[in-house]
Every structure is written in structure tokens, then in C-alpha cells.
Amino acid sequence: MEQAAFTREELMRRLEEHRRKKKVLIETIQKEMHDRIKERTGEDVTSFNVW
């Protein structure tokens, strides 16, 4: 099966979609981590280090 070449617009659309999904995932993980740490320690978290 041959793979068709992507156009620049298609690649840019895919890249932006990937960035959007990553941002949503990171926000979800940060909220969950914040809730777990607050529940465990009773203190608010000021920052997170996400790779």
C-alpha cells in the first residue's frame, strides 16, 4: 500500500491538533495532581514541572 504525501496545510492542521490535545492533557494532569497533593498534604501547590 502506498502512502500519499501530505500537503503543508494537512501537516500544519495535524501539528496544531497535536498541540491542542497535549495542552488539554497537561491541564488535566495538573488538576489531578493538584487535587491529590492537596488531599494528601493539605497544602496548595504553587507550580508543576511537566516535560
Secondary structure, DSSP 8 states (H G I E B T S, - for coil): -------HHHHHHHHHHHHHHHHHHHHHHHHHHHHHHHHHHS---------
